[in-house]
Structure formats: C-alpha cells, structure tokens
C-alpha cells in the first residue's frame, strides 16, 4: 500500500517538472529530481559538491549537461509563454 504523502509529493514533483521544463514525462521527472538534489547539495554543502566533482569528473560533466538542458528547456518555455501572451 502506498503512502498518500508519497503520492502527493510525486504529484508535486511532476507538476514542478512540467512548470520548469514543459515536460512531465517520467524521464524528465527523474532528471529534475537529480537536478534539484544536486543544486541543493551545491548550495548547502559546496565542499561536498566540489569533492564529488573532483572525484568524478565524468559525473560532473553529465551534471553540467543536465543543468544546461534544464536551463535551455526553461528558457524555451518562458519564450513560448511570452510569445503567446503577446498574441
């Protein structure tokens, strides 16, 4: 039996992914979870993030690509909303 809070939290993350990127697919939700957690670690424990980056340069490159992908999707979504608002 699933915990209702778990289901509600998953729905929150799904909506966050949709509002952030315009995509609520399971793949994008997983990417947003990874992005959000790494972002929080980087902000609250920069030494830990720095150590991990040094120890895992290939992982650092993948995280950078993920950040760029989410940034680009968010920028495209904002541009689309602005274009629709002007119409």
C-alpha positions as CSV (number, residue, x, y, z in Angstrom):
1,X,0.0,0.0,0.0
2,X,1.4,3.4,-1.0
3,X,1.7,6.2,1.5
4,X,-0.6,9.1,0.4
5,X,2.1,11.7,1.2
6,X,4.5,9.9,-1.2
7,X,1.9,10.0,-3.9
8,X,1.1,13.7,-3.2
9,X,4.8,14.5,-3.2
10,X,5.3,12.7,-6.6
11,X,2.5,14.7,-8.0
12,X,4.2,17.9,-6.7
13,X,7.4,16.9,-8.4
14,X,5.6,16.0,-11.6
15,X,3.9,19.5,-11.7
16,X,7.3,21.2,-10.9
17,X,9.0,19.4,-13.8
18,X,6.1,20.5,-16.1
19,X,6.2,24.1,-15.0
20,X,10.0,24.2,-15.1
21,X,10.6,22.5,-18.4
22,X,7.2,22.0,-20.1
23,X,7.7,18.2,-19.9
24,X,6.2,15.9,-17.3
25,X,7.5,12.6,-18.7
26,X,9.0,10.0,-16.3
27,X,12.4,10.7,-17.9
28,X,12.2,14.4,-17.3
29,X,10.9,13.9,-13.8
30,X,13.9,11.8,-13.0
31,X,16.2,14.5,-14.5
32,X,14.5,17.2,-12.5
33,X,14.9,15.2,-9.3
34,X,18.6,14.8,-9.9
35,X,19.0,18.4,-10.9
36,X,17.1,19.7,-7.8
37,X,19.1,17.4,-5.4
38,X,22.5,18.3,-6.8
39,X,21.5,22.0,-6.8
40,X,20.6,21.8,-3.1
41,X,23.8,19.9,-2.3
42,X,25.9,22.5,-4.2
43,X,24.2,25.4,-2.4
44,X,24.2,23.9,1.1
45,X,27.4,21.9,1.1
46,X,29.7,23.3,-1.6
47,X,32.7,21.4,-0.2
48,X,30.9,18.1,-0.7
49,X,29.9,19.0,-4.2
50,X,33.4,20.1,-5.0
51,X,34.9,16.9,-3.6
52,X,32.5,14.8,-5.7
53,X,33.3,16.9,-8.8
54,X,37.0,16.2,-8.4
55,X,36.5,12.6,-7.7
56,X,34.0,12.0,-10.5
57,X,34.9,14.3,-13.5
58,X,32.7,12.3,-15.9
59,X,29.8,12.7,-13.4
60,X,30.5,16.4,-13.2
61,X,30.3,16.7,-17.0
62,X,27.0,14.8,-17.0
63,X,25.5,17.0,-14.3
64,X,26.7,20.1,-16.2
65,X,24.9,18.8,-19.4
66,X,21.8,18.2,-17.2
67,X,21.9,21.8,-15.9
68,X,22.3,23.2,-19.4
69,X,19.4,21.0,-20.7
70,X,17.0,22.1,-17.9
71,X,18.1,25.8,-18.3
72,X,17.5,25.6,-22.1
73,X,14.1,24.0,-21.7
74,X,13.1,26.6,-19.1
75,X,14.2,29.4,-21.4
76,X,12.3,28.0,-24.3
77,X,9.2,27.6,-22.2
78,X,9.4,31.2,-21.0
79,X,9.9,32.4,-24.5
80,X,6.9,30.4,-25.7
81,X,4.7,31.8,-22.9
82,X,5.8,35.4,-23.7
83,X,5.1,34.9,-27.4
84,X,1.6,33.6,-26.5
85,X,1.0,36.5,-24.2
86,X,1.8,39.0,-26.9
87,X,-0.6,37.3,-29.4
